[in-house]
């Protein structure tokens, strides 16, 4: 029972960077000098086997030379036998329309344990790592070396790496990520399209792109059943909805097969404010 909850939590963590910041890769050429959305607020619902087990709230703020991302998640499964909450925050600078993270924090608490992760960055490399409590390997672990900490982003900043891409396919991406313990890549490939329904018409396109996502462990991970399960999981999907008025994609839905069943994270409300443009509200 606890192993299934752990696998669900791991899948949830790996995909947070792509879903919770509510801005994805542009499928149109980015306009030179186009400003980032000044503010994004989003609310998502988390379901497991068709039952609501939690929620996620996200907020971002961006200026011409800096950004701040914050997220808060709450989970309660197995009739409250397992509860978990996490708060994440990252900030950095925007250089040539690309994010350069400076600091990342992640605080979590469950009815089993609590802890935190603190990361410091400089020029795309991790320079400081603090885990409380220190991780205790439960089996053989792939060593984490200095080269694994270069050219990476934290889970929340990763989404901004995508948002200025000028490729026609938003699913054609490979993102290098370090979460404080593990160095891994998320590999995206195109699967198809999905039509989106809204409670209130927003005027935005209703055809979304469906991406298949693979988790590729590189270093810092324990070689166990949990990691092998996630690495071999070919059923993880992310649905990205285009919002041309803001020059972004909005992550609409994530589907994650787990050993506990089928988990779905779906958008309920997204509000986007861009400089000099009307506010956009997406209600699903």
C-alpha positions in Angstrom: 0.0 0.0 0.0 2.7 2.5 0.9 4.8 1.4 -2.1 1.9 2.3 -4.4 1.5 5.7 -2.7 5.2 6.3 -3.0 5.2 5.5 -6.8 2.3 7.8 -7.3 4.1 10.6 -5.4 7.2 10.1 -7.4 5.4 10.3 -10.7 3.6 13.4 -9.4 6.9 15.0 -8.5 8.6 14.2 -11.8 5.9 15.9 -13.8 5.3 18.9 -11.6 7.8 21.0 -13.5 5.8 20.5 -16.8 2.3 20.9 -15.4 2.0 23.2 -12.5 3.6 26.3 -14.0 0.8 26.6 -16.6 3.0 27.6 -19.5 4.5 25.4 -22.1 6.3 25.3 -25.4 5.0 27.6 -28.1 4.0 25.9 -31.3 4.4 29.2 -33.2 7.7 31.2 -33.6 8.2 33.3 -30.5 8.1 37.0 -31.1 11.5 38.6 -30.5 11.3 40.5 -27.2 7.9 39.2 -26.4 7.4 39.5 -22.7 6.6 36.5 -20.5 3.1 36.5 -19.0 3.3 38.8 -16.0 1.2 36.6 -13.8 -0.3 33.1 -14.0 -2.6 31.6 -11.4 -3.8 28.0 -11.7 -5.9 25.4 -9.9 -5.7 21.7 -10.7 -7.6 18.7 -9.4 -5.9 15.4 -8.7 -7.9 12.2 -9.2 -6.9 8.5 -8.5 -9.1 5.8 -10.0 -11.8 8.3 -10.6 -11.8 9.7 -7.0 -10.6 13.2 -6.1 -7.5 12.9 -3.8 -6.1 16.3 -3.8 -5.4 19.7 -5.5 -2.6 21.8 -6.7 -2.3 25.6 -6.8 0.3 27.5 -8.8 1.3 31.1 -9.1 4.0 32.8 -11.2 5.3 36.3 -11.5 7.6 37.5 -14.2 9.3 40.8 -15.1 11.8 41.7 -17.8 14.8 40.3 -15.9 13.4 38.1 -13.2 10.8 35.4 -12.4 9.3 33.8 -9.3 7.3 30.5 -9.3 5.4 29.1 -6.3 3.3 26.0 -6.0 1.4 24.2 -3.3 0.0 20.6 -3.5 -2.2 18.6 -1.1 -2.9 14.8 -1.3 -5.0 12.5 0.8 -5.4 8.9 -0.3 -6.7 5.6 1.1 -9.4 7.5 3.2 -6.7 9.6 4.8 -4.3 6.8 5.6 -1.7 8.6 3.5 -1.6 12.4 3.5 1.0 14.6 1.9 1.5 18.3 1.3 4.3 20.1 -0.5 5.3 23.7 -1.1 7.7 24.6 -3.8 9.3 27.9 -4.7 12.0 29.0 -7.2 13.3 32.3 -8.4 15.9 33.4 -10.9 16.8 35.8 -13.7 15.7 35.9 -17.4 18.7 36.2 -19.7 18.1 36.3 -23.5 14.5 35.2 -22.8 15.8 32.0 -21.0 15.5 31.3 -17.3 18.5 31.1 -15.1 17.5 29.6 -11.7 19.2 31.0 -8.6 17.4 29.3 -5.8 14.9 26.4 -5.4 13.2 25.2 -2.2 10.9 22.3 -1.6 9.2 21.6 1.8 7.1 18.5 2.3 5.2 16.8 5.1 3.1 13.7 5.4 1.7 11.6 8.2 4.9 9.5 7.8 7.7 12.0 7.6 8.7 15.6 6.8 11.6 17.3 5.2 13.0 19.9 2.8 15.3 20.4 -0.1 17.3 23.6 -0.8 19.3 24.2 -4.0 21.5 27.1 -5.1 22.4 27.7 -8.8 25.0 29.6 -10.7 25.2 29.8 -14.5 23.1 26.7 -15.0 25.0 24.6 -12.5 24.0 23.5 -9.0 26.4 24.9 -6.5 24.6 24.2 -3.2 22.5 21.2 -2.1 20.9 20.7 1.3 18.5 17.8 2.1 16.8 17.5 5.5 16.8 14.8 6.5 19.8 13.5 4.5 18.7 10.8 2.0 19.3 7.2 3.1 19.8 4.8 0.2 17.5 1.7 0.4 19.5 -0.1 -2.2 22.3 0.3 -4.8 22.5 3.9 -5.9 23.9 5.4 -9.1 26.6 7.9 -8.0 25.9 11.6 -8.5 29.0 13.3 -9.9 29.9 16.9 -10.6 29.1 16.7 -14.3 25.5 15.7 -13.5 25.0 19.1 -11.8 25.8 21.2 -14.9 23.4 22.4 -17.5 20.3 21.5 -15.5 17.3 23.3 -14.1 15.1 22.7 -11.1 11.6 21.2 -11.6 9.7 24.5 -11.7 12.1 26.4 -13.9 12.1 23.5 -16.4 8.8 24.6 -17.8 10.3 28.0 -18.8 12.9 26.3 -20.8 10.1 25.1 -23.1 8.1 28.3 -23.3 10.3 30.2 -25.8 10.8 27.3 -28.2 10.0 28.0 -31.8 9.5 24.5 -32.9 6.3 23.4 -34.6 5.9 20.4 -32.2 5.7 21.3 -28.5 6.2 17.6 -27.6 9.6 17.3 -29.2 11.7 18.1 -26.1 14.2 16.6 -23.7 14.6 18.5 -20.4 17.6 17.9 -18.0 16.4 18.2 -14.4 17.9 18.0 -10.9 15.5 17.8 -8.0 17.9 17.9 -5.1 18.5 14.1 -5.1 18.1 12.7 -8.6 19.4 13.8 -12.0 17.0 12.8 -14.7 15.6 13.8 -18.1 12.0 14.0 -19.2 11.7 13.0 -22.8 8.6 14.2 -24.8 7.2 12.8 -28.0 4.1 13.6 -30.0 1.1 11.2 -29.7 -1.9 13.0 -31.0 -4.6 15.7 -30.4 -7.5 16.2 -28.0 -10.5 18.5 -28.1 -11.0 20.6 -24.9 -14.3 21.5 -23.4 -14.9 24.6 -21.3 -17.5 25.8 -18.8 -17.3 29.3 -20.3 -16.0 29.9 -23.8 -12.6 31.7 -23.7 -12.1 32.3 -27.4 -8.9 30.2 -27.3 -8.3 27.2 -29.6 -9.9 24.0 -28.3 -7.6 21.5 -29.9 -4.7 20.4 -27.6 -1.6 18.5 -28.3 -1.1 15.2 -26.5 2.5 14.4 -25.5 3.9 11.1 -24.4 6.5 11.5 -21.6 9.3 9.2 -20.5 11.3 9.4 -17.3 15.0 8.7 -18.0 17.0 8.2 -14.7 20.7 9.3 -15.0 22.2 9.6 -11.5 21.4 9.8 -7.8 18.6 7.3 -8.0 18.3 4.0 -6.3 18.2 1.0 -8.6 15.0 -0.6 -7.2 11.5 -1.7 -8.3 10.1 1.8 -8.0 12.7 3.4 -10.3 12.4 0.5 -12.8 8.7 0.9 -12.9 8.8 4.6 -13.6 11.6 4.2 -16.3 9.5 1.5 -18.1 6.2 3.4 -17.8 5.2 4.2 -21.4 1.7 5.4 -20.5 2.4 8.8 -19.0 0.8 11.6 -21.1 0.6 15.4 -20.9 -2.0 17.4 -22.8 -0.9 20.9 -23.8 -3.6 23.5 -24.8 -2.4 26.4 -27.0 -3.2 29.9 -25.9 -2.0 32.1 -28.7 -3.1 35.3 -27.0 -0.5 34.7 -24.4 2.0 33.0 -26.7 2.0 29.9 -24.4 0.7 26.4 -24.1 -1.3 25.6 -20.9 -0.9 22.1 -19.4 -4.4 20.9 -19.4 -4.1 17.3 -18.2 -1.6 14.7 -17.0 -2.4 10.9 -17.0 -0.1 8.7 -14.9 -0.5 4.9 -14.7 0.7 3.8 -11.2 0.7 0.5 -9.3 -2.1 2.0 -7.2 -4.2 2.7 -10.4 -4.8 5.5 -12.8 -3.9 9.0 -11.6 -5.1 12.1 -13.5 -4.2 15.7 -12.8 -6.6 18.1 -14.6 -6.9 21.8 -15.0 -9.9 23.5 -13.3 -9.0 27.2 -13.6 -6.2 29.1 -15.2 -5.8 32.9 -15.2 -3.1 34.6 -17.4 -2.1 38.2 -17.4 0.2 39.5 -20.1 1.6 43.0 -20.4 -0.7 45.2 -22.6 -3.2 42.4 -23.2 -6.7 41.5 -21.8 -6.7 38.9 -19.0 -7.3 35.3 -20.1 -9.5 33.0 -18.0 -9.8 29.3 -18.8 -12.5 27.4 -16.8 -12.7 23.7 -17.4 
